[in-house]
């Protein structure tokens, strides 16, 4: 626990006024919340000739990250374990061979990361358009 000194003016009948320090107990800062943010994909629209890149930012080191791709009717069509990533701005790649069999259309994706303590966080849902 740390203490914060807050100077206050207390009026007394003496001249000059007396400054009285007040010690206020405060808690130390807590760890940053575990989040995955960002997540734009490129190229978008995607043509299945090169890897699909997904950029994201994570506030903790990840021991595992999972990429999931869904159809417009939210049917899971691809689930890929992408391995470990360090904290910060990162780009993951989904191999073109894994996306080559999909037909033209709008797909939704999500990534879920697991930190060293086993806690999980999900990013927002992203959209990718496949045009061949």
N, C-alpha and C positions, 0 to 999 in steps of 0.2 A: 504494500500500500504506500502510495506517495502522498505528500502533503503539498498543498498549494497555499502560499502566503497571499492573503487578500488584505491590502491596506485599507483601513476604514478610518474615517475621521470621527472622533468622539469629542463632543464639546464638553469642556470643563470650565469651571469659573476661573481658571488660571490663564495667563497669557504666555505663550501662544497655545493654540489647540494641541492636544496630544494625539499622535498617531498610534493606534493600537493594532499590531498585526493579529490577524485571525488565521489559525491553522485549520484548513478544511481538508479532511481526508477524502481522497479520490482514488478510484481504482486505476490500476495501470491499464494501458491500452490492450485490448484483446486482439487475437489473431484476425487477419483479414478473412472475410467470408469466402467460402469455396464457391467459385463461379466459373462458368465457361460463357464467354460473350463473343460477339462479333459474328462469325460464321458465314460470310459471303462466299459463294462458290464461283469459280471461273475455270474455263470459259463458260459463259452462260448466254445463249443457248449452247448446249454441249453436243459435239458431233461424234463421239466415241472413237476418235483417231488419236487422242492423247489423253493422259491422265486427267481426272477431275480433281482440281485443287480446292480445298476448303480451308479458309483462314479462320483462326480463332484465337482467343486470348484466354489463358487460364491463370488463376491466382495462386495455384499450388502446383508442385510437381505431380505428374500423373504416372502411375505404374501401368495403367492400361487405359486405352480409349477405344470405344466401340462406335462404329459408323453404321447407321441403319437407314435404308432407303425404302420408301413407301410409295405405292401408286396413288393416283388421285382419289381412290376409294379407301385409302389408308390400309392397304394390304401390304404386309412386310415382304419385300422381294429380294432384299440383299442385306446381309448382316456380316460385317467385317471387323475383326479385331486388328486394330492398327498399332498396338504396342505402346511403349512408354514415351512421354514427352516431358520436357522441362517447363517450368513456369514461364509465362510471358507470351508474346505474340508468336504463333506457330502456324505452319501450313502442313496439312496432311494431304496425301495423294491417294486417290482410289484408282487402281489400275484400269486402263481402258479395256482390257480383256474381260474384266468383271462386269462392265457396263455394255459390252458390245451386243448382247442378246436382247436388250430392251427395245421396245418399239417407241416410235415418236410419241411424245406426250409430256405432261407435267408430272413431276415426281417431287416428293417431299423427303427431306432427310433430317436426321438429328444425330448429334454426337453425345455420348455419355462418358464421362471420365471418372476414374477411381484414383483417389490419392493414396499416399503411403499408409494412412490410418484405416483404409477400407471405406471411407466415406465417398458417396457418389454425387455427382452433379451433372445436370443436363443443360445443354445449350438450347436456344430457341429453335423452332422449326424453320428450316430453310427450304427454298424452292429451287429446283433446277429443271430446265426445259431440255429435252433430248430431241434433236432434229438431225436426221441422217441425210 
